[in-house]
Amino acid sequence: MSSSPEIWSKRFGAVALVNALIAIAWLLFPIALDTRISRMIAGGSVGTWGFLGFLLFLIVGVLGFAGFASLYYVIPKTAGGTVNNILAWLHLVLLEVGTVVGTGLLGYAGYVGGTTMLAEIAKGTAEKDISGMVHVKIAFVVQPIGISALVAGLGVLLGVIALFLAYRKSGKG
């Protein structure tokens, strides 16, 4: 059960391109819908979670997939091996699900937390009380974010194993 390098390179490249389109939408739509985004990020605290989610999506979802697309092409081509389909599929699916869910939840927490903070500051709520209000609204995302990171990490581990096996199958090691 193995495939040519071009197939997996194209699949990972396609996901990188789709994720780039998602990143563009993630950048433009919030700015168009809520001009307070920059205040949420500049305000610090939970508002920066959304920015962190966006940056991680760019790094892992776009650049990471583009990097793996290159590796899935170069390693089997230069080593003369083939890629294990099961490991590569698990790599692609687990990394994408973990990335989208984890960074999406970070973005959600940053937006909800940031808008809550801005609204409460505008009302004159004491700063010491605001963090408790924010925590109540976003506490449910903390554990799923961690689970998503583990899922993505497992996907990367399986991908590295698939690439290592493609290198080792060649017998040139």
N, C-alpha and C positions, 0 to 999 in steps of 0.2 A: 504494500500500500504506500506508494511513493509517487511524487509528481515532479515534473520538470521545474527548474528554478524560475522560469518565466511565469508560470501559473501563480506561484505564491508571491512573487514580486508584484505582479499585477493586482492581486487581491489586496495586499497590504497597501499598495499605492492608491488603489481605489478608495479604501477606507480613509486614508490620509486626506484625499481630495474631498470626500464627503464631509469629513470632520473640519476641513478648512472652511467649507461653506457654512457649516453649523457655527463655527467661530465668528464668521463675518456677521451672521444673524445675531449671535449673542452680543456682539459689539454694538451693532446698529440699533436693534429694536429697543433695548432698555434706554438708550440715550434719547431716542425719539419719543418714547412713552413716558419717561420720568427723568426730568432734567436734574433731579437731586442726586443722581448716581455719583457724581464727582464729590459732592458734600458727604455722602455716606462713606466713600473711600477715604477722603481726607480727614474725616472725623475719627478715624481709627476704630479700635475695638472690633465688634462683630461685623461692621460694614466692610472691613477689609477681606472678610472671608469670601465674598463674591468676587473680588478682584483676584484673590488667590485661586479660586476655582477656575476662573477664566484663564489665568496664566498656566495653571497645571493642564488645562485642556489643550492649550496651544502646544505646550512642551510635550505632553504624552500623546494626546490625541492626533496632533498634526505632525510634529517633528519626530516623535517616537515611531509612529507608523511609517513615516517616510524612511527613517533609518532602518527599520526592520525590512522594508521593501528592498532596500539596497542590499542588506545582508542576505536575504533569501535569494537574491540573484547572484551575488558575488561568491559567497562561500561554496555553494554546490558547483558553480561553474569552474572556479579555480581549483577546487579539490576533486572534482569529478564524481561527487556523491549525489545522492538523491534525498529529497525531503520527505520525512514521515508525515503522511496526510493527517493522521489522527492528532498528533502533537501540534502540527501547524494550525489545524482547525481550532483546537482547544486554545492555543495561543491567541489567535485572532479574536475568537468570541469572548473569552474571559477577559482579555485586555480591553476590548471595546466596551463590554458591559461594565466592568469595574471603573473604567475611565469616565464614561458618560454618566453613570449613576453617581459616583463619588463627587465629580466636579460639579455636576448639576445640583446636587444637594448642598455643596459648599456655596454655590451661587444663590440658591434659594435662601439659605440661612443668612447670607450676607445682605441680601435684599430685604428680607422680612425684618431681620434684626436692625439693619440700618434705618429703614423707614420707621420702625417703632421708636428707635432712639431719637430721630429727628422730630417725630410727632410729640413725644413726651418732653423733650427739651423745649419745644415751642409752647407747650401747655404750662411749663414752669415746674415740672416734676423734679424732685430732688435727685441729683445724680446717683446717690447711693441706692435709690429705689428702682432706677431704670434698668440696671443689669438684671435684677430679678424678673422684671416684666419681659425683658427680651428672652431670658433663659426659658421661661415658661412656653414661649411661642416656638422656639427652635430646638429644644432639648431632644426631641425625638429623632433628629437627624444625626446626632453624634455617633451612635453605634452603627447605623447603616453606612456612614462615611468610612469608618474603620473597616467594616466588612468589605466594602467596595475596594478599598485599598488592598486588602488581602487577596481578593479575587483577581484584581489587576496584576498584583505581584506574582500570584500563581501562574497566570497567563504568561508573564514574561519568563518565569523559570522554565515552563514547558517549552517556550519558544527557543530559549537558549539551549535546552537539551536537544530539541529538534535540529538546530543548526550545528551543534557539536556532533551529533550523530551523522549528519550529512557530510561533515568534514572527515569524520573517522571512517565512514563507509568506503571512502576512496582508497584507503590503505596507504596514502601518501604521508600520513601523520608522522 
